[in-house]
Amino acid sequence: MKDDGFKNKTTGQLKASLRAIKMITIALISVITLLLSMAIYGMVTKEDTGTSVALFVVGISCGGILPLQFMLMKRIKSELASR
């Protein structure tokens, strides 16, 4: 990982990065929620649940990205607060 590349960026660049990461995170949460709800619906209503289980696993796996996004937002916010 880079050695704190946030110190080399301007405040405007950091705010733009934070805004972009927030939008990406909101979109990711929306897609994961939709994917998981479709998978759960498919598992409950259909007899052949192979595809639904696969969608559920993919949704859970994509959820692993969210903690990284939140940690990145926290680092940017702390850098902005220190300025």
Buried (B, 14 or more C-beta within 10 A) or exposed (E): EEEEEBEEBEEEEBEEBBEEBEEEBEEBBEEBEEBBEBBBEBBEEEEEBEEBEEBBEBBEEBBEEEEEBEEBBEBBEEBEEEE
